[in-house]
């Protein structure tokens, strides 16, 4: 293709006359990063009503049929009534089965003091998702420690 020198000058003038967008894109990128880092995230929380005074407000359990869910300190070690499980899905099935067999029973959560709060919240979240509104948490009234091999 043959081009004249005047067409080459026009093409180079068009390139020179168009604005350079690189600085503007840099500023937009920096603003985007700034807003992403300073934006408030929506935190999700599980509301738990805790007693204000402590053991004075604790009441002894009524002699009512209970389904006991035990959280052992070892990861993925659970107990439902007198059965032990090492799989969360098996625990959920056992809870559902126990609830269907004992419709009036209350749930009692017993956990070793070394169990992470994450596992307790996992259980409470599962109870909430299943519509189980009544769950008691077993606590010790004194500060004595457990002997090795014994759990709540």
Residue, then its C-alpha position, 0 to 999 in steps of 0.5 A: x500500500x502506498x501512503x503519502x507523507x501527509x496521511x502519515x502526518x495526520x495519523x501521528x497527529x491523531x495519536x498525539x492528540x488523543x489523551x493518555x488514559x494511563x494516569x487516570x486508570x492508575x488513579x481509578x485503580x488506587x481508589x478502587x483498592x482504597x474503597x475495597x480495603x476500607x469498606x465495612x463488612x457485614x459481620x454475622x453473629x449468633x445471638x446467645x443469651x448468657x446469664x449475668x451473674x453466673x452459677x447463682x442463676x444456674x438451675x438444676x436439670x429437671x428429671x425430664x427425658x434428655x438427649x445428650x450430645x457430648x463434645x469430646x476434646x479430640x477433633x471430630x469426636x462426638x457422642x449422642x446419648x451412649x453412642x460415639x461418632x467420628x463423623x459430623x454427618x453421622x452425628x446429625x443423623x443420630x440427632x434426627x433419629x433420637x429426636x424422632x424417637x423422643x419427641x418431648x425430649x430436651x437436648x443437653x449439650x455436654x462439652x469438655x472444657x478443652x473443646x473449641x468454641x467453634x465446635x459448640x457454635x457448629x452444634x448451636x447453628x445446626x440446632x437453629x437450622x433444624x428448628x430445635x429451640x430448646x438446648x441446655x448446656x451442661x456446666x460445672x458449678x465449681x472450678x475443679x478440674x477433670x481427671x485424665x480420661x474423664x469427660x463431661 
